Amino acid sequence: KVLRHVPGINMVYFSDQDVVRHDLVGRIVKAYDQYHERKLAGETAETNAASKEHVAKG
């Protein structure tokens, strides 16, 4: 977030399939992917619950 507006700096996102040097590095990348998927799923569930609560209070 901090560097996204600095000219000449780009973000590159790797998956566990991009990492071939060491198995441990691949597992770390995969763990971060799973963490972000769970976080996104949790945020979606919270949003859905809040929407249902708002509708119920009507």
N, CA, C and O of each residue as an XYZ file, in Angstrom:
232
protein
N       0.821     -1.191      0.000
C       0.000      0.000      0.000
C       0.865      1.255      0.000
O       0.536      2.238     -0.665
N       1.938      1.227      0.721
C       2.777      2.413      0.873
C       3.468      2.784     -0.434
O       3.583      3.966     -0.759
N       3.923      1.801     -1.174
C       4.748      2.070     -2.354
C       3.998      2.022     -3.672
O       4.610      2.203     -4.725
N       2.701      1.785     -3.652
C       1.990      1.585     -4.916
C       1.950      2.827     -5.803
O       1.737      2.706     -7.009
N       2.148      4.006     -5.241
C       2.104      5.233     -6.045
C       3.498      5.760     -6.390
O       3.623      6.846     -6.956
N       4.539      5.008     -6.058
C       5.902      5.424     -6.362
C       6.242      4.947     -7.776
O       6.214      3.747     -8.049
N       6.565      5.887     -8.678
C       6.902      5.497    -10.053
C       8.079      4.529    -10.077
O       9.049      4.695     -9.337
N       7.984      3.525    -10.929
C       9.069      2.564    -11.078
C       8.986      1.363    -10.161
O       9.770      0.424    -10.297
N       8.045      1.380     -9.225
C       7.874      0.243     -8.324
C       6.571     -0.451     -8.670
O       5.507      0.167     -8.701
N       6.671     -1.735     -8.928
C       5.499     -2.537     -9.261
C       5.406     -3.714     -8.307
O       6.412     -4.163     -7.757
N       4.209     -4.203     -8.119
C       3.996     -5.379     -7.284
C       3.861     -6.593     -8.189
O       3.192     -6.545     -9.222
N       4.494     -7.661     -7.793
C       4.389     -8.927     -8.503
C       3.917     -9.955     -7.493
O       4.502    -10.094     -6.419
N       2.869    -10.668     -7.833
C       2.317    -11.668     -6.934
C       2.666    -13.054     -7.456
O       2.409    -13.380     -8.615
N       3.250    -13.857     -6.589
C       3.648    -15.207     -6.947
C       2.720    -16.209     -6.281
O       2.167    -15.953     -5.212
N       2.563    -17.333     -6.918
C       1.853    -18.441     -6.295
C       2.890    -19.487     -5.898
O       4.069    -19.358     -6.228
N       2.451    -20.507     -5.198
C       3.387    -21.554     -4.811
C       3.970    -22.264     -6.037
O       5.043    -22.860     -5.941
N       3.294    -22.213     -7.170
C       3.796    -22.846     -8.390
C       4.940    -22.053     -9.020
O       5.708    -22.606     -9.808
N       5.066    -20.770     -8.687
C       6.138    -19.942     -9.232
C       7.460    -20.173     -8.510
O       8.523    -19.862     -9.048
N       7.404    -20.704     -7.324
C       8.596    -20.863     -6.497
C       9.172    -22.255     -6.728
O       8.542    -23.264     -6.411
N      10.380    -22.294     -7.286
C      10.987    -23.586     -7.588
C      12.330    -23.789     -6.888
O      12.889    -24.884     -6.956
N      12.855    -22.781     -6.227
C      14.183    -22.900     -5.638
C      14.212    -23.794     -4.403
O      15.120    -24.612     -4.254
N      13.250    -23.652     -3.538
C      13.273    -24.427     -2.304
C      11.850    -24.751     -1.889
O      10.968    -23.892     -1.939
N      11.631    -25.979     -1.483
C      10.299    -26.428     -1.093
C       9.725    -25.585      0.051
O       8.528    -25.297      0.071
N      10.577    -25.190      1.001
C      10.105    -24.403      2.142
C       9.524    -23.068      1.683
O       8.492    -22.634      2.197
N      10.167    -22.421      0.735
C       9.670    -21.142      0.227
C       8.306    -21.338     -0.426
O       7.408    -20.517     -0.241
N       8.144    -22.403     -1.176
C       6.852    -22.709     -1.784
C       5.772    -22.914     -0.739
O       4.641    -22.463     -0.922
N       6.103    -23.589      0.355
C       5.120    -23.814      1.428
C       4.752    -22.507      2.121
O       3.606    -22.322      2.529
N       5.720    -21.600      2.255
C       5.441    -20.292      2.863
C       4.476    -19.506      1.984
O       3.505    -18.937      2.483
N       4.734    -19.471      0.682
C       3.848    -18.757     -0.242
C       2.446    -19.353     -0.184
O       1.459    -18.619     -0.158
N       2.357    -20.677     -0.164
C       1.057    -21.349     -0.105
C       0.328    -21.008      1.194
O      -0.886    -20.805      1.185
N       1.054    -20.944      2.306
C       0.447    -20.594      3.592
C      -0.140    -19.187      3.555
O      -1.234    -18.959      4.072
N       0.575    -18.243      2.950
C       0.044    -16.882      2.825
C      -1.198    -16.859      1.941
O      -2.156    -16.148      2.243
N      -1.192    -17.625      0.855
C      -2.375    -17.704     -0.011
C      -3.579    -18.217      0.768
O      -4.674    -17.663      0.666
N      -3.374    -19.273      1.543
C      -4.470    -19.851      2.326
C      -4.957    -18.868      3.384
O      -6.158    -18.762      3.630
N      -4.028    -18.149      4.009
C      -4.396    -17.147      5.010
C      -5.287    -16.078      4.388
O      -6.319    -15.719      4.954
N      -4.890    -15.573      3.232
C      -5.671    -14.524      2.577
C      -7.035    -15.034      2.130
O      -8.018    -14.296      2.186
N      -7.106    -16.283      1.688
C      -8.398    -16.866      1.308
C      -9.321    -16.970      2.515
O     -10.506    -16.649      2.423
N      -8.776    -17.425      3.663
C      -9.590    -17.531      4.882
C     -10.032    -16.154      5.360
O     -11.173    -15.981      5.789
N      -9.143    -15.182      5.291
C      -9.473    -13.823      5.718
C     -10.583    -13.252      4.846
O     -11.529    -12.651      5.356
N     -10.475    -13.436      3.539
C     -11.497    -12.951      2.621
C     -12.822    -13.650      2.887
O     -13.872    -13.007      2.879
N     -12.788    -14.953      3.121
C     -14.015    -15.701      3.413
C     -14.642    -15.204      4.711
O     -15.866    -15.102      4.801
N     -13.832    -14.896      5.711
C     -14.336    -14.381      6.982
C     -14.958    -13.011      6.823
O     -16.003    -12.730      7.410
N     -14.327    -12.155      6.033
C     -14.875    -10.819      5.804
C     -16.199    -10.907      5.061
O     -17.121    -10.142      5.342
N     -16.298    -11.827      4.123
C     -17.544    -12.020      3.383
C     -18.639    -12.511      4.319
O     -19.778    -12.049      4.241
N     -18.300    -13.448      5.207
C     -19.279    -13.969      6.162
C     -19.745    -12.866      7.110
O     -20.932    -12.778      7.425
N     -18.814    -12.024      7.566
C     -19.176    -10.919      8.458
C     -20.091     -9.930      7.746
O     -21.060     -9.449      8.333
N     -19.795     -9.627      6.504
C     -20.620     -8.702      5.728
C     -22.021     -9.268      5.543
O     -23.008     -8.548      5.689
N     -22.109    -10.555      5.222
C     -23.417    -11.188      5.048
C     -24.211    -11.180      6.345
O     -25.413    -10.917      6.327
N     -23.564    -11.462      7.469
C     -24.242    -11.469      8.762
C     -24.733    -10.073      9.115
O     -25.845     -9.914      9.618
N     -23.911     -9.056      8.854
C     -24.306     -7.680      9.147
C     -25.486     -7.267      8.280
O     -26.384     -6.567      8.748
N     -25.492     -7.690      7.026
C     -26.603     -7.364      6.129
C     -27.893     -8.006      6.612
O     -28.944     -7.366      6.611
N     -27.821     -9.269      7.027
C     -29.004     -9.963      7.532
C     -29.521     -9.297      8.799
O     -30.730     -9.160      8.984
N     -28.606     -8.884      9.674
C     -29.002     -8.221     10.918
C     -29.674     -6.889     10.619
O     -30.670     -6.535     11.250
N     -29.132     -6.157      9.662
C     -29.695     -4.862      9.283
C     -31.108     -5.040      8.723
O     -32.012     -4.270      9.047
N     -31.286     -6.047      7.893
C     -32.601     -6.317      7.305
C     -33.580     -6.736      8.395
O     -34.741     -6.327      8.370
N     -33.129     -7.542      9.346
C     -34.005     -8.017     10.418
C     -34.483     -6.859     11.293
O     -35.622     -6.857     11.760
N     -33.607     -5.875     11.512
C     -33.989     -4.715     12.328
C     -34.896     -3.781     11.546
O     -35.646     -2.989     12.117
N     -34.809     -3.893     10.212
C     -35.616     -3.195      9.262
C     -35.972     -1.847      9.508
O     -36.667     -1.234      8.697
